[in-house]
Amino acid sequence: MFSPPPPKPSDPVSAAAEVPLPDPEDPMGIVKYCRALTIAQGGPDPLADPPPTPLSAPPPSSTNKRKPAAILPPPPPPPCARVGCTELGSLDKRCSKCLVASYCCVECQREHWPAHKKQCKVNRRFELSKQTEEYLFGLRVNFGAYFDRIFAGNEEGFERYSALFEQLGNIGFELERGINSITVGVLMILRSYKDRKKLEALAKLTGQEEGFDDRALHLEARRSLLPLLEQAHAAGEGVTEEEVLDGVLQLGEANM
């Protein structure tokens, strides 16, 4: 009499496909999704409390060969938003409505309000696509299982995205709109910092060829970048005429 064959082990790919997508209304949805995905693929619970070990025990081995996430410093203070002011603004003195415009003092904020009022409404209506918001959040927490799903083992892509993300600096860590949200952090790059390197990194991250293919945000980044290239060229700050023309062409392509 033959014994029945042993049960086949579960397929990690099929198990992962059955994990429900994160709830967009839950701020911790992506974290819960990554946790469930790791467990479904046969990995240990990434959020479980580690068992106590003696001080002499060797550190556990890890199959994750990626470098740890960079420790990003706090965001730098942007320039004061009032036109003509040469002081730095303060992250503690931001417009309470849009959380984007920063000022050096209350007087500058009051004087700038008539000019800022229209832009303030535009800032408040701005929203990131869910895909881009989740990608930026994933880069922020450097969650291994999350990137295994996104990049499908493309370590080169992961390293390229990580390097560009580090150029953006600390853009926040929350999915819901607020002073520490990723949405406000991206808006600060677009509207407040006037930093060419940050805008160039954002344009590449959102581009079609090597980025998230977020065409709306890519266009915003190109629009904000071109005036800075023109100003730097006019001031003789190392930007060539060819680089300005390239910026014009790239903005035109982003508009198509």
C-alpha positions as CSV (number, residue, x, y, z in Angstrom):
1,M,0.0,0.0,0.0
2,F,1.5,3.3,-1.1
3,S,1.6,6.3,1.2
4,P,0.2,9.6,-0.1
5,P,2.9,12.0,-1.4
6,P,3.9,14.7,1.0
7,P,2.1,18.0,0.7
8,K,3.8,20.5,-1.6
9,P,5.3,23.6,0.0
10,S,3.3,26.8,-0.6
11,D,4.5,28.9,-3.5
12,P,5.9,32.2,-2.1
13,V,4.9,34.1,-5.3
14,S,1.3,32.8,-5.1
15,A,1.1,33.5,-1.4
16,A,2.4,37.0,-1.9
17,A,-0.2,37.6,-4.7
18,E,-3.0,36.9,-2.2
19,V,-1.9,39.6,0.2
20,P,-4.4,42.4,-0.1
21,L,-3.1,45.8,-1.2
22,P,-2.7,48.5,1.5
23,D,-5.7,50.5,2.5
24,P,-5.0,54.1,1.2
25,E,-7.1,55.5,4.2
26,D,-4.8,53.8,6.7
27,P,-1.6,55.8,7.5
28,M,0.1,52.5,8.5
29,G,-1.4,50.6,5.6
30,I,1.8,50.2,3.6
31,V,3.7,49.1,6.8
32,K,1.0,46.4,7.5
33,Y,1.1,45.4,3.8
34,C,4.9,45.0,3.9
35,R,4.7,42.9,7.1
36,A,2.0,40.6,5.7
37,L,4.0,40.2,2.4
38,T,7.1,39.2,4.2
39,I,5.3,36.6,6.3
40,A,3.4,35.3,3.3
41,Q,6.7,34.7,1.5
42,G,7.9,32.6,4.4
43,G,10.1,35.2,6.1
44,P,10.1,36.1,9.8
45,D,7.8,38.7,11.1
46,P,9.8,41.9,10.6
47,L,8.0,43.7,13.4
48,A,8.1,41.0,16.0
49,D,10.0,41.6,19.2
50,P,13.4,39.9,19.0
51,P,14.0,37.2,21.6
52,P,16.4,38.1,24.4
53,T,19.9,36.9,23.7
54,P,23.0,36.9,25.9
55,L,25.4,39.8,25.4
56,S,28.0,37.3,24.1
57,A,25.8,35.9,21.4
58,P,26.9,36.7,17.8
59,P,24.6,39.0,15.8
60,P,22.1,37.2,13.6
61,S,23.1,36.7,10.0
62,S,21.0,38.6,7.3
63,T,20.4,37.8,3.7
64,N,19.7,41.5,3.0
65,K,22.9,42.8,1.3
66,R,21.6,46.3,0.8
67,K,23.3,49.1,2.6
68,P,21.3,50.5,5.5
69,A,19.1,53.5,4.9
70,A,20.9,56.8,5.2
71,I,20.4,58.8,8.4
72,L,19.1,62.0,6.9
73,P,19.7,65.2,8.8
74,P,16.7,67.5,9.6
75,P,15.5,69.6,6.7
76,P,17.5,72.9,6.3
77,P,15.8,76.2,6.7
78,P,14.6,77.6,3.3
79,P,14.8,81.2,2.3
80,C,12.2,83.6,3.6
81,A,9.3,83.5,1.2
82,R,8.8,87.3,1.1
83,V,10.3,88.8,-2.1
84,G,13.2,91.0,-1.3
85,C,14.0,89.5,2.1
86,T,17.5,88.0,2.3
87,E,17.1,86.2,5.6
88,L,16.5,82.5,6.0
89,G,13.1,81.4,6.9
90,S,12.2,79.1,9.8
91,L,10.5,75.8,9.6
92,D,8.7,76.9,12.8
93,K,7.3,80.0,11.0
94,R,5.5,78.4,8.1
95,C,2.1,79.4,6.7
96,S,-0.3,77.6,8.9
97,K,-2.7,76.9,6.0
98,C,-0.4,75.3,3.3
99,L,2.6,74.5,5.6
100,V,5.0,75.4,2.6
101,A,5.9,79.1,2.7
102,S,8.5,79.8,5.4
103,Y,9.3,83.2,6.9
104,C,12.0,84.7,9.1
105,C,9.5,86.8,11.1
106,V,5.8,87.5,11.6
107,E,6.2,90.9,9.9
108,C,7.4,89.3,6.7
109,Q,4.6,86.8,6.8
110,R,2.0,89.5,7.2
111,E,3.5,91.7,4.4
112,H,3.7,88.7,2.0
113,W,0.1,87.4,2.6
114,P,-1.5,89.3,-0.2
115,A,1.0,87.9,-2.7
116,H,1.0,84.4,-1.1
117,K,-2.8,84.1,-0.8
118,K,-3.3,82.7,-4.4
119,Q,-0.3,80.3,-4.2
120,C,-1.5,79.2,-0.8
121,K,-4.7,77.8,-2.3
122,V,-2.7,76.1,-5.1
123,N,-0.4,74.5,-2.5
124,R,-3.4,73.2,-0.5
125,R,-4.9,71.6,-3.5
126,F,-1.7,69.8,-4.5
127,E,-1.7,66.0,-4.0
128,L,0.9,63.4,-4.8
129,S,-0.2,60.3,-6.7
130,K,-0.6,57.3,-4.5
131,Q,2.1,55.5,-6.3
132,T,4.7,58.2,-5.9
133,E,3.7,58.8,-2.3
134,E,4.2,55.1,-1.5
135,Y,7.5,54.9,-3.5
136,L,8.9,57.9,-1.6
137,F,7.7,56.4,1.7
138,G,9.3,53.1,0.8
139,L,12.6,54.8,0.1
140,R,12.3,56.6,3.4
141,V,11.9,53.4,5.5
142,N,14.1,51.3,3.1
143,F,11.8,48.3,3.6
144,G,13.5,45.3,2.0
145,A,10.3,43.3,1.2
146,Y,8.6,46.4,-0.3
147,F,11.5,46.9,-2.8
148,D,11.6,43.2,-3.6
149,R,8.1,43.7,-4.9
150,I,8.7,47.0,-6.7
151,F,12.1,46.3,-8.3
152,A,11.7,42.5,-8.7
153,G,15.4,42.0,-7.7
154,N,16.6,45.0,-9.6
155,E,19.4,46.0,-7.2
156,E,20.8,48.5,-9.7
157,G,17.5,50.3,-9.9
158,F,17.2,50.3,-6.1
159,E,20.7,51.8,-5.7
160,R,19.9,54.5,-8.3
161,Y,16.6,55.4,-6.7
162,S,18.2,55.5,-3.2
163,A,21.0,57.8,-4.4
164,L,18.5,60.3,-5.9
165,F,16.3,60.1,-2.8
166,E,19.3,61.0,-0.6
167,Q,19.8,64.1,-2.8
168,L,16.2,65.1,-1.9
169,G,17.1,65.1,1.8
170,N,14.7,64.7,4.6
171,I,11.2,65.2,3.0
172,G,9.1,63.8,5.8
173,F,7.9,60.5,7.0
174,E,4.1,60.6,7.2
175,L,1.5,59.7,4.5
176,E,-1.3,61.8,5.9
177,R,-1.1,65.6,5.1
178,G,0.7,67.5,7.9
179,I,3.8,69.3,8.8
180,N,5.9,66.1,8.6
181,S,4.1,64.6,5.5
182,I,5.9,63.6,2.3
183,T,3.5,65.7,0.3
184,V,4.5,68.9,2.2
185,G,8.2,67.9,1.9
186,V,7.9,67.6,-1.9
187,L,6.1,70.9,-2.1
188,M,8.9,72.5,-0.1
189,I,11.3,71.3,-2.8
190,L,9.1,72.7,-5.6
191,R,8.2,76.0,-4.0
192,S,10.5,76.9,-1.1
193,Y,14.1,75.7,-1.3
194,K,15.1,76.9,-4.7
195,D,17.8,74.2,-4.7
196,R,18.8,72.9,-8.2
197,K,20.2,69.6,-6.9
198,K,17.0,68.7,-5.1
199,L,14.9,69.7,-8.1
200,E,17.1,67.7,-10.5
201,A,16.9,64.6,-8.3
202,L,13.1,65.0,-8.1
203,A,12.8,65.4,-11.9
204,K,14.9,62.2,-12.4
205,L,12.9,60.3,-9.8
206,T,9.6,61.2,-11.5
207,G,10.8,60.8,-15.1
208,Q,9.5,58.2,-17.5
209,E,12.9,56.7,-18.4
210,E,14.5,56.2,-15.0
211,G,11.9,57.2,-12.4
212,F,8.4,56.6,-11.2
213,D,6.8,58.0,-14.4
214,D,4.8,60.6,-12.5
215,R,4.3,63.0,-15.4
216,A,2.4,65.7,-13.5
217,L,5.1,65.9,-10.7
218,H,7.9,65.6,-13.3
219,L,6.4,68.7,-15.1
220,E,6.2,70.6,-11.8
221,A,9.9,69.8,-11.1
222,R,11.0,70.9,-14.6
223,R,9.0,74.1,-14.3
224,S,10.6,75.0,-11.0
225,L,14.1,74.0,-12.2
226,L,14.3,76.1,-15.4
227,P,14.2,79.6,-13.8
228,L,17.0,78.5,-11.4
229,L,19.1,77.4,-14.3
230,E,18.5,80.7,-16.1
231,Q,19.3,82.7,-13.0
232,A,22.5,80.7,-12.3
233,H,23.6,81.2,-15.9
234,A,23.0,84.9,-15.8
235,A,24.9,85.2,-12.6
236,G,27.9,83.2,-13.9
237,E,27.4,80.4,-11.4
238,G,28.7,77.6,-13.5
239,V,25.6,76.8,-15.6
240,T,26.3,76.9,-19.3
241,E,24.0,78.1,-22.0
242,E,23.8,74.5,-23.3
243,E,22.5,73.4,-19.9
244,V,19.8,76.1,-19.9
245,L,18.8,75.1,-23.5
246,D,18.7,71.4,-22.3
247,G,16.4,72.5,-19.5
248,V,14.1,74.2,-22.0
249,L,14.0,71.1,-24.1
250,Q,13.3,68.8,-21.1
251,L,10.5,71.1,-20.0
252,G,9.0,71.0,-23.5
253,E,9.2,67.2,-23.5
254,A,7.5,67.1,-20.1
255,N,4.6,69.2,-21.5
256,M,4.0,66.8,-24.3
